Amino acid sequence: MEAVLQTKGLLSLPSKPKIRAFYPIPQGGLRHRFNSLKPKSLEGLSLSSDGFQKVQSFSTKPQLVGQKNRFFPICRAEAAAAADGEPVLEEKESPKFMGIEVVTLKKIIPLGAMFFCILFNYTILRDTKDVLVVTAKGSSAEIIPFLKTWVNLPMAVGFMLLYTKLANVLSKEALFYTVILPFIAFFGAFGFILYPLSNYFHPTALADNLLNILGPRFLGPIAILRIWSFCLFYVMAELWGSVVISVLFWGFANQITTVDEAKKFYPLFGLGANVALIFSGRTVKYFSNLRKSLGPGVDGWAVSLKAMMSIVVGMGVAICFIYWWVNRNVPLPTRSKKKKEKPNLSTMESLKILASSKYIRDLATLVVAYGISINLVEVTWKSKLKAQFPSPNEYSSFMGDFSTATGIATFTMMLLSQWIFDKYGWGTAAKITPTVLLLTGVGFFSLILFGDPLAPTLTKFGLTPLLAAVYVGAMQNIFSKSAKYSLFDPCKEMAYIPLDEDTKVKGKAAIDVVCNPLGKSGGALIQQFMILSFGSLANSTPYLGGVLLVIVLAWLGAARSLDGQFTALRREEEIEKEMERAEVKIPIVSQDESGNGSLTSDSSSLNPTGGDSADASTEPSSPRNL
């Protein structure tokens, strides 16, 4: 038969079917089901001389020795033609390198290089901004809470409003350059112009007069005025992390990658980020030690700052070049034209959602508690760090070692996180971060409050109470941040998965609007209240320790509560999936030895109630002539 059996473009029979053996299952159940099927005539069948137009084709089965004439429902998929009357052509497989498609490598390798450069810069800027504002004359670590609340937060809000307006009038490529180039220009100008000339435009005399009038408890707010250019650098460095990493890079990565590529390669970006952290920490350490090789009278910190800002500018130019190359050499993936609506929630609407769901409240508690806890310890630690390392170069050198150690610890924890999730589950993983922060926080505040009685013991190890507090505080920050990146963040994102779509979208939006800013600024507000109430950060240390204890205990309680709800939702989700799989109906196509086929979609045909296969009808279907 040189014709093709067609069913409305769904099924086709090739003129020269291929031979493929089919060995029935020896148990009586499935074989009884298949043999009992009676082929039914297909309505709307037609014959055509083109044997390879449509999707499905049947293959005949050779009879085994000793078997009767039987038919079996065998289907073989053929490639579908683009249009009727066109011959089927095999889809050309895209070229691969080491098992990965070349077009995918053209995306992932440049994105990895771009992410490395961005994180390399961020580590240098993060370490440098702390050195500038903490070690500057007339300033201290007490400036940080005021700086985050009254300068950083308003500028971040202002930038996002400006970014939203620019996004409405500029193309994506123009928007990228418009945002990142001012950052690169500012950091270059700061290292070579603003810092060397800072003594000429910083209002030192005015700040001294205000300090004499208002008293030492206002040292932090007055220091913002005293070293305003350093504070501007601090804010720009903070914005580099939130804008260039979160908005520009991840927005660009999501634009050019598919979901499958993202699932496979995004986790590798996290490991690459920690490699960048290690190398940039060594870079900060190297340039901070340049002062030792310089002659007397030379400002070693100014030389180090110029070198590090030159690297930041070079890395920024590399980021722009990679972005330019990808836009001209990598095709964009095909996207669905259907747009998902994003909830635009006001603050009050967000608060209502937080208050209505216990699950979302517990999740919000985790986010707020982390932000407050890490800020309470970090600012206190940086005040002790300045007391131990008053020189900018010494402070920066220590921060370089700190960044390298953080990168190594986080890289190791990321490798262990999968094992922790598999062996101990979500609940244990969610409790590790607050437990680590609590234990190390207790040790840190104990050394500050009870350092004098421990001094004889610490002297035997070559340590002073201050140096021991600095090292324990550094360990606290290293382990807390590594646990946060490798366990806390994955736990937080996993907690959204079992929720229904409405709660998932609105709850996440509410936490982004309310809880993230509250966690970041909550610790700063508590410290401001303590400083203004007790006169200094040192005097308020015992009370900060008590606040930390209360917040971490609330964090652990929320994690325990959320674990029970998360487990129940996951169990319910698995049951629903099993029920859905049990309800699936599979249409079966039967074929007899004459090469004709029939389609049966009646679910009753799956029940083994028919007779023996020998009694099954082998009457061929009667196709309608074309």
C-alpha positions as CSV (number, residue, x, y, z in Angstrom):
1,M,0.0,0.0,0.0
2,E,1.6,3.2,-1.2
3,A,-0.8,5.5,0.5
4,V,-0.8,7.1,3.9
5,L,-3.5,6.7,6.5
6,Q,-4.3,10.1,8.0
7,T,-6.6,11.2,10.8
8,K,-7.1,15.0,10.6
9,G,-3.4,15.7,10.6
10,L,-2.7,13.7,13.8
11,L,-1.9,10.2,12.6
12,S,-0.1,9.0,9.4
13,L,1.0,5.6,8.1
14,P,4.2,5.6,6.0
15,S,4.2,3.7,2.7
16,K,7.2,1.6,3.7
17,P,6.9,0.9,7.4
18,K,10.0,0.0,9.4
19,I,10.2,-3.3,11.1
20,R,10.5,-3.1,14.9
21,A,10.0,-6.0,17.3
22,F,7.7,-5.7,20.2
23,Y,7.9,-8.2,23.0
24,P,4.7,-8.3,25.1
25,I,4.8,-8.3,28.8
26,P,4.6,-12.0,29.9
27,Q,2.1,-11.3,32.7
28,G,-1.5,-11.7,31.7
29,G,-2.6,-8.3,32.9
30,L,-1.3,-5.9,30.3
31,R,-1.2,-8.4,27.5
32,H,-4.8,-9.3,28.2
33,R,-5.7,-5.6,28.0
34,F,-3.9,-5.0,24.7
35,N,-5.2,-8.2,23.0
36,S,-8.7,-7.4,24.0
37,L,-8.8,-4.1,22.1
38,K,-11.0,-4.1,19.1
39,P,-9.9,-1.7,16.3
40,K,-12.6,0.9,15.5
41,S,-12.9,2.6,12.2
42,L,-11.5,6.1,12.2
43,E,-13.7,8.8,10.9
44,G,-12.2,11.4,8.6
45,L,-9.4,9.1,7.3
46,S,-7.8,10.0,4.0
47,L,-5.1,8.6,1.7
48,S,-2.3,10.6,0.3
49,S,0.8,9.8,-1.8
50,D,3.0,11.7,0.7
51,G,4.1,9.3,3.3
52,F,5.8,11.7,5.7
53,Q,3.5,14.6,6.3
54,K,2.2,14.2,9.8
55,V,3.3,13.3,13.3
56,Q,2.5,9.6,14.0
57,S,3.3,6.5,12.1
58,F,2.7,2.8,12.8
59,S,5.3,0.0,12.8
60,T,4.5,-3.6,12.1
61,K,5.7,-6.3,14.5
62,P,7.2,-9.6,13.2
63,Q,5.5,-12.7,14.5
64,L,7.5,-14.7,16.9
65,V,7.9,-18.5,16.4
66,G,4.8,-20.4,17.7
67,Q,2.6,-17.3,18.0
68,K,-0.8,-16.8,16.5
69,N,-1.6,-13.9,14.3
70,R,-2.0,-11.0,16.7
71,F,-1.9,-7.3,16.7
72,F,-0.3,-4.9,19.1
73,P,-0.7,-1.2,19.7
74,I,2.6,0.1,18.5
75,C,3.3,3.7,17.7
76,R,6.4,5.4,16.3
77,A,6.8,9.2,16.1
78,E,7.9,10.8,12.9
79,A,9.0,14.4,12.5
80,A,6.2,16.8,11.7
81,A,6.5,18.9,8.5
82,A,6.2,22.7,8.8
83,A,3.4,22.7,6.3
84,D,1.2,20.3,4.3
85,G,3.0,18.9,1.3
86,E,6.5,19.6,2.5
87,P,8.9,16.6,3.1
88,V,10.1,15.9,6.6
89,L,13.6,17.0,7.3
90,E,15.6,15.9,10.4
91,E,16.2,18.8,12.8
92,K,19.8,19.7,12.7
93,E,21.4,19.2,16.2
94,S,23.1,22.3,17.5
95,P,26.9,22.0,17.9
96,K,28.1,21.1,21.4
97,F,31.3,21.5,23.4
98,M,31.8,19.1,26.3
99,G,28.2,18.2,26.2
100,I,26.9,21.8,26.4
101,E,25.4,23.6,23.4
102,V,27.7,26.3,22.0
103,V,24.9,28.8,22.0
104,T,24.5,28.2,25.7
105,L,28.2,28.6,26.4
106,K,28.1,31.9,24.5
107,K,25.7,33.1,27.2
108,I,27.1,31.5,30.4
109,I,30.8,32.2,30.0
110,P,30.3,35.9,29.4
111,L,27.7,36.1,32.2
112,G,30.1,34.3,34.6
113,A,32.9,36.7,33.7
114,M,30.6,39.7,34.1
115,F,29.5,38.4,37.5
116,F,33.1,37.8,38.6
117,C,34.0,41.4,37.7
118,I,30.9,42.9,39.5
119,L,31.5,40.9,42.7
120,F,35.3,41.6,42.6
121,N,34.5,45.3,42.5
122,Y,31.9,45.0,45.2
123,T,34.3,43.3,47.7
124,I,36.9,46.1,47.1
125,L,34.2,48.8,47.5
126,R,32.6,47.2,50.6
127,D,35.9,46.9,52.4
128,T,37.0,50.4,51.3
129,K,33.8,52.2,52.4
130,D,34.1,50.9,55.9
131,V,37.7,52.0,56.1
132,L,36.9,55.5,54.9
133,V,34.0,56.3,57.3
134,V,35.2,54.4,60.4
135,T,38.8,55.4,60.5
136,A,38.4,59.0,59.3
137,K,39.4,61.7,61.8
138,G,36.4,62.8,63.9
139,S,34.4,59.8,63.0
140,S,33.8,56.2,64.4
141,A,31.7,53.2,63.8
142,E,28.8,55.1,65.4
143,I,28.3,56.9,62.1
144,I,27.1,53.7,60.3
145,P,23.6,53.4,61.8
146,F,22.9,57.1,61.0
147,L,24.4,56.8,57.6
148,K,22.3,53.8,56.7
149,T,19.1,55.3,57.8
150,W,19.3,59.0,56.9
151,V,21.6,58.9,53.8
152,N,21.7,55.5,52.3
153,L,17.9,54.7,52.4
154,P,16.7,58.1,50.9
155,M,19.3,57.9,48.1
156,A,18.3,54.3,47.3
157,V,14.6,55.3,47.1
158,G,15.5,58.3,44.9
159,F,17.6,56.2,42.6
160,M,14.9,53.6,42.1
161,L,12.4,56.4,41.2
162,L,14.9,57.8,38.7
163,Y,15.6,54.3,37.3
164,T,11.8,53.7,36.8
165,K,11.5,56.9,34.8
166,L,14.5,56.1,32.7
167,A,13.3,52.6,32.0
168,N,10.2,54.1,30.4
169,V,12.1,56.2,27.9
170,L,15.4,54.3,27.2
171,S,16.1,51.0,25.6
172,K,17.5,48.2,27.8
173,E,21.0,48.6,26.4
174,A,21.0,52.4,26.8
175,L,19.6,52.0,30.3
176,F,22.4,49.7,31.3
177,Y,25.1,52.1,30.2
178,T,23.2,55.1,31.6
179,V,23.2,53.4,35.1
180,I,26.6,51.8,35.3
181,L,28.8,54.5,33.7
182,P,28.2,57.1,36.5
183,F,29.3,54.5,39.0
184,I,32.6,53.9,37.2
185,A,33.2,57.6,36.7
186,F,32.5,58.4,40.3
187,F,34.9,55.7,41.7
188,G,37.7,56.8,39.4
189,A,37.1,60.5,40.3
190,F,37.1,59.7,44.0
191,G,40.4,57.9,44.0
192,F,42.3,60.6,42.0
193,I,40.4,63.8,42.7
194,L,37.9,63.8,45.7
195,Y,40.0,62.0,48.2
196,P,43.3,63.9,47.6
197,L,41.4,67.2,47.8
198,S,39.1,66.2,50.7
199,N,40.9,68.4,53.2
200,Y,39.9,71.5,51.2
201,F,36.1,71.0,51.1
202,H,35.3,69.0,54.2
203,P,33.7,71.4,56.8
204,T,35.9,70.4,59.7
205,A,35.6,73.6,61.6
206,L,31.8,73.7,61.4
207,A,31.6,70.1,62.5
208,D,33.9,70.8,65.5
209,N,31.7,73.7,66.6
210,L,28.5,71.7,66.3
211,L,30.1,68.9,68.3
212,N,31.0,71.3,71.1
213,I,27.4,72.6,71.2
214,L,25.5,69.3,70.9
215,G,27.8,67.0,72.8
216,P,29.5,63.7,72.0
217,R,26.3,61.7,71.7
218,F,25.7,63.4,68.4
219,L,29.1,62.4,67.0
220,G,27.6,60.1,64.4
221,P,25.2,62.6,62.7
222,I,27.8,65.3,62.8
223,A,30.4,63.0,61.3
224,I,28.2,62.7,58.2
225,L,28.6,66.4,57.6
226,R,32.3,66.4,58.5
227,I,33.3,63.7,55.9
228,W,30.4,64.1,53.4
229,S,32.5,62.9,50.4
230,F,33.4,59.7,52.2
231,C,29.8,59.2,53.1
232,L,28.9,59.7,49.4
233,F,31.4,56.9,48.5
234,Y,29.8,54.7,51.2
235,V,26.4,55.2,49.6
236,M,27.6,54.6,46.1
237,A,29.4,51.4,47.2
238,E,26.2,50.2,48.8
239,L,24.2,51.0,45.7
240,W,26.7,49.1,43.5
241,G,25.6,46.0,45.4
242,S,21.9,46.5,45.1
243,V,21.7,48.2,41.7
244,V,24.5,46.7,39.6
245,I,24.2,43.2,41.0
246,S,20.5,42.8,41.7
247,V,19.0,45.1,39.0
248,L,21.4,45.2,36.1
249,F,23.2,41.8,36.2
250,W,20.3,39.6,37.2
251,G,17.9,41.5,34.9
252,F,20.3,40.9,32.0
253,A,20.9,37.3,32.9
254,N,17.1,36.6,33.1
255,Q,16.7,38.3,29.8
256,I,19.1,36.1,27.7
257,T,18.8,32.7,29.5
258,T,16.1,30.1,29.4
259,V,14.6,28.5,32.5
260,D,16.5,25.2,31.9
261,E,19.8,27.1,31.5
262,A,19.1,29.1,34.7
263,K,18.4,26.0,36.7
264,K,21.6,24.4,35.6
265,F,24.0,27.3,35.7
266,Y,22.7,29.9,38.2
267,P,24.0,27.9,41.2
268,L,27.5,28.0,39.6
269,F,27.4,31.7,39.7
270,G,27.1,31.5,43.5
271,L,30.3,29.5,43.7
272,G,32.0,31.9,41.3
273,A,30.9,34.8,43.5
274,N,32.9,33.3,46.4
275,V,35.9,32.8,44.2
276,A,35.7,36.5,43.3
277,L,35.5,37.2,47.1
278,I,38.7,35.3,47.7
279,F,40.7,37.0,45.0
280,S,39.5,40.5,45.8
281,G,40.2,40.0,49.4
282,R,43.8,39.1,48.5
283,T,43.9,42.2,46.3
284,V,42.8,44.5,49.1
285,K,45.4,42.9,51.4
286,Y,48.2,43.4,48.9
287,F,47.5,47.1,48.2
288,S,46.9,47.9,51.9
289,N,50.4,46.7,52.7
290,L,52.0,49.0,50.1
291,R,52.6,51.6,52.8
292,K,55.4,49.4,54.2
293,S,57.4,49.9,51.0
294,L,56.8,53.7,50.8
295,G,59.1,56.4,52.1
296,P,58.3,58.7,55.0
297,G,55.8,61.5,54.5
298,V,53.9,59.6,51.8
299,D,50.2,59.0,52.3
300,G,50.1,55.2,52.0
301,W,46.3,55.0,52.1
302,A,46.0,57.5,49.2
303,V,48.4,55.4,47.1
304,S,46.5,52.2,48.0
305,L,43.1,53.9,47.2
306,K,44.3,55.0,43.7
307,A,45.5,51.5,42.9
308,M,42.2,49.9,44.0
309,M,40.0,52.4,42.3
310,S,42.0,51.9,39.1
311,I,41.2,48.2,39.3
312,V,37.5,49.1,39.9
313,V,37.4,51.3,36.8
314,G,39.2,48.6,34.7
315,M,36.7,45.9,35.8
316,G,33.8,48.3,35.1
317,V,35.1,48.8,31.5
318,A,35.3,45.0,31.1
319,I,31.7,44.7,32.3
320,C,30.5,47.2,29.7
321,F,32.5,45.4,27.0
322,I,31.1,42.0,27.9
323,Y,27.6,43.4,27.9
324,W,28.2,45.0,24.4
325,W,29.6,41.7,23.0
326,V,26.7,39.6,24.3
327,N,24.1,42.0,22.9
328,R,25.6,41.6,19.4
329,N,26.6,37.9,19.3
330,V,24.0,36.1,21.4
331,P,20.4,35.6,20.2
332,L,17.6,36.2,22.7
333,P,15.5,33.2,23.6
334,T,11.9,33.0,22.5
335,R,9.5,34.2,25.3
336,S,5.8,33.7,25.8
337,K,3.9,36.8,24.9
338,K,1.6,36.3,27.8
339,K,2.7,38.6,30.6
340,K,2.3,37.7,34.2
341,E,0.6,40.4,36.3
342,K,2.7,41.6,39.2
343,P,1.0,42.9,42.3
344,N,1.7,46.5,43.0
345,L,1.1,46.6,46.7
346,S,1.1,49.7,48.9
347,T,2.7,49.5,52.3
348,M,-0.6,49.1,54.1
349,E,-1.7,46.3,51.7
350,S,1.6,44.6,52.3
351,L,1.0,44.8,56.1
352,K,-2.5,43.4,55.7
353,I,-1.1,40.3,53.9
354,L,1.6,39.9,56.5
355,A,-1.0,40.0,59.3
356,S,-3.5,37.6,57.6
357,S,-1.2,34.6,57.1
358,K,0.7,32.9,59.9
359,Y,3.0,31.2,57.3
360,I,3.9,34.6,55.8
361,R,4.3,36.2,59.3
362,D,6.8,33.5,60.3
363,L,8.7,33.9,57.0
364,A,8.8,37.7,57.5
365,T,10.1,37.2,61.0
366,L,13.1,35.2,59.6
367,V,13.9,38.0,57.2
368,V,13.6,40.9,59.7
369,A,15.4,39.0,62.5
370,Y,18.4,38.3,60.3
371,G,18.7,41.9,59.2
372,I,18.5,43.3,62.7
373,S,20.8,40.7,64.3
374,I,23.6,41.0,61.8
375,N,23.5,44.8,62.1
376,L,23.6,44.8,65.9
377,V,26.8,42.7,66.0
378,E,28.5,44.1,62.9
379,V,28.5,47.7,64.0
380,T,29.7,46.9,67.5
381,W,32.4,44.7,66.0
382,K,33.6,47.5,63.7
383,S,33.9,49.9,66.6
384,K,36.3,47.4,68.3
385,L,38.1,46.8,65.0
386,K,38.9,50.5,64.7
387,A,40.2,50.5,68.3
388,Q,42.6,47.6,67.4
389,F,43.6,48.9,64.0
390,P,43.3,52.7,64.0
391,S,45.4,53.1,60.7
392,P,43.4,53.0,57.5
393,N,46.0,50.6,55.9
394,E,45.9,48.2,58.9
395,Y,42.1,48.3,59.0
396,S,41.9,47.7,55.2
397,S,44.5,44.9,55.4
398,F,42.5,43.1,58.1
399,M,39.3,43.5,56.0
400,G,41.1,41.9,53.0
401,D,41.8,38.8,55.1
402,F,38.2,38.9,56.4
403,S,36.8,38.9,52.8
404,T,39.1,36.0,51.8
405,A,38.0,34.0,54.8
406,T,34.4,34.7,54.2
407,G,34.7,33.6,50.6
408,I,36.4,30.3,51.6
409,A,33.9,29.6,54.3
410,T,30.9,30.3,52.1
411,F,32.3,28.2,49.2
412,T,32.7,25.3,51.7
413,M,29.2,25.8,53.1
414,M,27.7,25.8,49.7
415,L,29.3,22.5,48.9
416,L,27.9,21.1,52.2
417,S,24.5,22.7,52.0
418,Q,23.1,20.0,49.6
419,W,24.1,17.3,52.0
420,I,22.5,19.2,54.9
421,F,19.2,19.6,53.1
422,D,19.2,15.9,52.0
423,K,20.1,14.4,55.3
424,Y,18.5,16.7,57.9
425,G,15.8,18.6,55.9
426,W,14.6,22.1,55.6
427,G,13.9,22.6,59.4
428,T,17.5,21.9,60.5
429,A,18.9,24.0,57.7
430,A,16.7,26.9,58.6
431,K,17.9,26.8,62.2
432,I,21.6,26.7,61.6
433,T,22.0,30.4,60.7
434,P,20.3,31.7,63.9
435,T,22.1,29.1,66.1
436,V,25.5,30.1,64.7
437,L,24.7,33.8,65.1
438,L,23.5,33.2,68.7
439,L,26.6,31.2,69.8
440,T,29.1,33.5,68.2
441,G,27.2,36.6,69.4
442,V,27.2,35.4,73.0
443,G,31.0,34.8,72.8
444,F,31.6,38.2,71.2
445,F,29.5,40.2,73.8
446,S,31.0,38.2,76.7
447,L,34.5,39.2,75.7
448,I,33.4,42.8,75.6
449,L,31.5,42.8,78.9
450,F,33.8,40.4,80.9
451,G,37.1,40.9,79.1
452,D,39.0,42.1,82.2
453,P,38.6,39.0,84.3
454,L,39.6,36.9,81.3
455,A,42.7,39.0,80.6
456,P,45.2,36.7,82.5
457,T,43.9,33.6,80.6
458,L,44.0,35.4,77.2
459,T,47.5,36.7,77.9
460,K,48.8,33.1,77.9
461,F,47.6,32.8,74.3
462,G,49.2,36.1,73.3
463,L,45.9,37.9,73.1
464,T,44.3,41.0,74.7
465,P,40.6,41.1,75.5
466,L,40.2,43.7,72.6
467,L,42.1,41.6,70.1
468,A,40.2,38.4,71.2
469,A,36.9,40.3,70.7
470,V,38.0,41.4,67.2
471,Y,38.8,37.8,66.2
472,V,35.6,36.4,67.7
473,G,33.6,39.1,66.1
474,A,35.3,38.3,62.8
475,M,34.4,34.6,63.2
476,Q,30.9,35.6,64.0
477,N,30.5,37.6,60.8
478,I,32.3,35.0,58.7
479,F,30.2,32.1,59.8
480,S,26.9,34.0,59.9
481,K,27.3,35.3,56.4
482,S,28.5,32.0,55.0
483,A,25.5,30.3,56.7
484,K,23.2,33.1,55.3
485,Y,24.4,32.7,51.7
486,S,24.5,28.9,51.6
487,L,21.5,28.0,53.9
488,F,19.3,30.9,54.9
489,D,18.7,32.3,51.4
490,P,17.9,28.9,49.9
491,C,15.6,28.1,52.8
492,K,13.8,31.4,52.4
493,E,13.2,30.9,48.7
494,M,12.2,27.2,49.1
495,A,9.6,28.3,51.7
496,Y,7.6,30.0,48.9
497,I,7.4,26.9,46.7
498,P,4.5,25.0,48.4
499,L,2.2,28.1,48.6
500,D,-0.6,28.6,46.2
501,E,0.2,31.0,43.4
502,D,-1.8,34.0,44.8
503,T,-0.2,33.7,48.3
504,K,3.2,33.1,46.8
505,V,3.2,36.2,44.6
506,K,1.5,38.6,47.1
507,G,3.4,37.3,50.1
508,K,6.8,37.7,48.4
509,A,5.9,41.1,47.3
510,A,4.8,42.1,50.8
511,I,8.1,40.8,52.3
512,D,10.1,42.7,49.7
513,V,8.2,45.9,50.4
514,V,8.1,45.8,54.2
515,C,10.5,43.2,55.7
516,N,13.7,43.7,53.8
517,P,14.0,47.4,54.5
518,L,12.7,46.9,58.0
519,G,15.4,44.3,58.7
520,K,18.2,46.4,57.3
521,S,17.2,49.6,59.0
522,G,15.7,48.1,62.2
523,G,19.1,47.3,63.7
524,A,20.3,50.8,62.8
525,L,17.3,52.4,64.4
526,I,17.8,50.4,67.6
527,Q,21.5,51.4,67.7
528,Q,20.6,55.1,67.2
529,F,18.2,54.9,70.1
530,M,20.8,53.3,72.3
531,I,23.5,55.7,71.4
532,L,21.4,58.8,71.9
533,S,20.0,57.3,75.2
534,F,23.3,56.1,76.8
535,G,25.8,58.5,75.2
536,S,27.9,56.0,73.1
537,L,27.9,52.7,71.5
538,A,30.2,51.3,74.1
539,N,27.8,52.2,76.9
540,S,24.9,50.6,75.1
541,T,26.7,47.3,74.4
542,P,25.1,45.3,77.3
543,Y,21.6,46.3,76.2
544,L,22.4,45.5,72.5
545,G,23.4,42.0,73.7
546,G,20.1,41.5,75.4
547,V,18.2,42.7,72.3
548,L,20.2,40.3,70.2
549,L,19.3,37.4,72.4
550,V,15.5,38.2,72.3
551,I,15.5,38.6,68.5
552,V,17.5,35.4,67.8
553,L,15.1,33.4,70.1
554,A,12.1,34.8,68.2
555,W,13.9,33.8,65.0
556,L,14.4,30.2,66.2
557,G,10.7,30.0,67.3
558,A,9.5,31.3,63.9
559,A,11.8,28.8,62.1
560,R,10.4,25.9,64.2
561,S,6.8,27.0,63.5
562,L,7.5,27.5,59.8
563,D,9.1,24.0,59.6
564,G,5.9,22.3,60.7
565,Q,3.8,24.3,58.2
566,F,6.2,23.8,55.4
567,T,6.3,20.0,56.0
568,A,2.5,19.8,56.0
569,L,2.2,21.8,52.8
570,R,4.8,19.7,51.1
571,R,3.1,16.5,52.2
572,E,-0.3,17.9,50.9
573,E,1.4,18.8,47.6
574,E,2.8,15.3,47.1
575,I,-0.6,13.7,47.8
576,E,-2.2,16.0,45.2
577,K,0.4,15.0,42.7
578,E,-0.2,11.3,43.3
579,M,-3.9,11.8,42.8
580,E,-3.4,13.7,39.6
581,R,-1.1,10.9,38.2
582,A,-3.7,8.3,39.1
583,E,-6.4,10.1,37.1
584,V,-4.4,10.3,33.9
585,K,-6.1,8.6,30.9
586,I,-3.8,7.4,28.1
587,P,-5.2,7.0,24.5
588,I,-4.1,3.8,22.9
589,V,-3.5,3.2,19.1
590,S,-4.0,-0.4,18.0
591,Q,-2.5,-2.0,14.9
592,D,-3.1,-5.3,13.2
593,E,-0.8,-7.2,11.0
594,S,-2.2,-5.7,7.8
595,G,-0.8,-2.3,8.7
596,N,-4.0,-0.4,9.5
597,G,-4.6,1.3,12.8
598,S,-7.3,2.4,15.1
599,L,-7.5,4.9,17.9
600,T,-9.3,4.1,21.2
601,S,-9.5,6.7,23.9
602,D,-12.3,5.0,25.9
603,S,-10.9,4.4,29.4
604,S,-13.1,1.3,29.7
605,S,-10.8,-0.4,27.2
606,L,-8.1,-0.4,29.8
607,N,-10.0,-2.8,31.9
608,P,-9.0,-6.5,31.3
609,T,-12.5,-7.7,30.7
610,G,-12.2,-8.7,27.1
611,G,-11.7,-12.2,25.8
612,D,-8.6,-13.9,24.5
613,S,-6.6,-12.2,21.8
614,A,-7.5,-14.8,19.3
615,D,-11.1,-13.7,19.5
616,A,-10.2,-10.1,18.9
617,S,-11.3,-8.7,15.6
618,T,-8.6,-8.1,13.0
619,E,-11.0,-6.4,10.6
620,P,-9.1,-3.4,9.0
621,S,-10.4,0.1,9.2
622,S,-12.0,1.4,6.0
623,P,-10.3,4.6,5.1
624,R,-12.1,7.3,3.1
625,N,-10.5,8.0,-0.3
626,L,-9.0,11.3,-0.8
